[in-house]
Amino acid sequence: MGIKAKGTNAERELIHMFWNNNWAAIRVAGSGSSRYPCPDVLAGDGIRTLAIECKSIKGSRKYIPLDEINNLMEFAKKFGAEPWIGVRFDNVDWFFLSKEDMIKTEKSLKFSLKNAKRLGLLFEELIQ
């Protein structure tokens, strides 16, 4: 399975998780390739709205370019949504991190599985 297909499958999995818990959710077409900032997934329950940048990774750490995070933050602010980075490690639960949960490097933010387990929210915690 290619990287793009893996990411798409993870996003679809997350959409189903939201719908199965009485939230509405959609994948945003063109996220990552649009000229305008947009998240991978938008979800809401009538009270809260979440803008989520999704990452599905095989290893134990990931670097995300600062411009991706800045685009998420800009979109969320203008849309009135909470910005989250949703991380799906292979064979591990989803974790949801805020920008502040990540470690800043010169050109990116990074996180690890260890960091996600320590600071991230599980799906059930995110939707409460």
N, C-alpha and C positions, 0 to 999 in steps of 0.2 A: 504494500500500500504506500502510495506517495505521501509526501509531507502535506500537500494541500488536502488530499482526501482524508488523511488522519485528522487534520484540524476541523474539516467540515463534519466528520463523524462525531467528534467531541462536541462541537457546537450543537448538533442535532440531539445528542444525548442530553445535553444541558436543557435544551428547549423542552424535551419530554419530562424532565425532572420538574421543571417549573409548572407545566400544565397538570402533572399528576399531583401537585400540591396546591391547586386552586389559584395559581398565578397565570397570567397571560404572558407569552414570550414569543419573540420572533428573531430570526437571523436577519441581519442587515445585509442586503445585497450589495456587493461591491466594497464591503469594508476592507480596508487595506489597499484598495486601488482607486478609491474615489478621490476627487480633487478636494473634497470637503472632509473634515474630521468626522468619523463615525465609528461606533463600537461594533463588535461582532454580534452581540446579542443585546436586545432591549427587553426588559421584563418588568412587570408591574402587578400589583394586587389591589389597585384602587386607592391605596394609601401611600405606598412607596414606589418609586421608579428606579430601576437599576440599569446602568450602562456598563456592559461588561466586555472587556478585551480578553479573549480566550487564548490560552496557550496549552497545547498538548505536547508533552515532551517524553522522550525515552530515557534520558539521563537523569541526573540528580540535581542539575543546576541549569539556569537559563539566564541569558542577558537579553533585555528588551531595550531597543534604541530609545533614547529620551524623546525623540519626536513622536513615537507611537504613544508614549505615556502622556505627553503634552497634548496630543490630539484628543485622547480620551478625556483628559481633564477639561479641555476647551468645550468639547461636545456636551459633557455632563453639566457643566456650568450653564451653558446656553439653554439646554433642554430641561434643566431642573431635576436632574437625575443624580443618584449616588454613583460615583465612579469606582469600579472594582476590576481587579485583574483576576480572572478565573483560571486556575492552573490544574491541569489534569495530568498527573504523572502516570506512566504505564503501571497498571495493576495496583493503583492507589486511588483513594477517594479524591474528589474535587476539593480544592482549597481556594479560598477567596482572600486576596490580599489588597490592602490599600497601598497607595504610593509610598506612604510613610513606613510600611512594613518591609520595604525593599532597600537594598544597599546601593548607594549611588557610586558610580564609577565616572570616569571622565566623559564618556559618551553614552552611557546606558544606565539602567537600573538592573540589578541582578537579584535573584532569589535562589534558594536551594530547597530541597525537600525538607531538610532539617529546619530551616527557617520557616517554611510554610506550615509545618506541623506545630511549631512553637507559637507563631504569630497569626497564622491564617485562621479563617473561620471555615468550618465545614458547611455544606449546603444547608443542613437543618438549622444551623445557627444563623446563617445569612438571612433566611426567610422568616425568622421570628420577629 
